[in-house]
């Protein structure tokens, strides 16, 4: 088992466009294979969308979010938080959705 503290973080995570009104792209440039879980939270901390076991890397990968919740409904305009969790990294991004 690899502990997170023992592995050097060799990834780059970006997102664009922000704010967005249709689709936001979460881009990864990593030097290893990983499975990523993506959780999107509203300003109240409620999970509105979850995507699990997305395979990324090595190299450049893109995960898209279309502004819809787990029920397929378009979310309201506002601030959201995206939690990205891999085997050796975890990051939280702040994004803004505009209808």
N, C-alpha and C positions, 0 to 999 in steps of 0.2 A: 504494500500500500504506500503510495506517495503522499506525503503530507504537503499541504499548500505552502508552508514556510520553507520547505527544502527545495522547491522548484523555482528557478529564476523566471520571472514573468517576461515572456518574449512575445507579447501580443500587442496589437494596436487596434483599438475599437473606436470607430467614428460613427456619426449618424448625420443624415441629410435628407431632405431639407428640414430645417427647424427654425421657425414653425412650419408645419405641414398641413395640407388640407385633403390629401388623397392617400398617399402612401409615403411612409418613412422607411429609409434604407438603413439598416444597422450593418456596418461593414467590419469585417475582421481580417487582419493580416497576422497570421500566427505561424510559428515554425513547427507545429506538431498537430496531430489529429486530436480532436476533442469532441465531446457531445455537450451541447449547450442547452440549458433550459432558460426560456425567456418568460418573465412574468411582468405584466403591466398593471400598475396600480393607479387608482384615481387619487385625488388630493386628500380624501378621507382615509386612505390606506387600504381600501377594499380592492381585492384582485378582480380585474375585469377581463383579462385575457391571459391565457397560459399556453405556451408552446413548449413541448418537451422533446428531449433527445434529438436535437437538430445537429447533424454531423457537419463539422467545419474543419478546414485546414487539411494538410499544411498549405499555406499560401493564402490567397485572397478569397473570402466567402462573403455572401450577402444574405441577410435575413430581412424580409419585408413585413411591415405591419400596415394593414389597410384601414386602421381606425375603427375596427369592429370588435365588439366584445365576444365572449364565448358563445353567445346566442345568435351571432351573426348580425346584430343591430349596430348601426353607426353610433359611436359614443358622442357625447356633447362636447362642444368646444371647451378647451381648458388645458390646465397643466396636468401632466401625467408623469409617472416615474417608471422607468424600465429597469428591471433587475436582470442582469445577465449572469448566469452561473455556469461555469465549466468545471472540469476536474481540478484545474490548477489556478483558476482565477474567479473573481466575483467582482462585479461592478454595477453601479447604479447611475443611470443617466436621467436627466430631466428633459422632457420634451413638451412641446405645445401643439395641440391640435386645434385648427381653425376650420370651421365649416364654410 
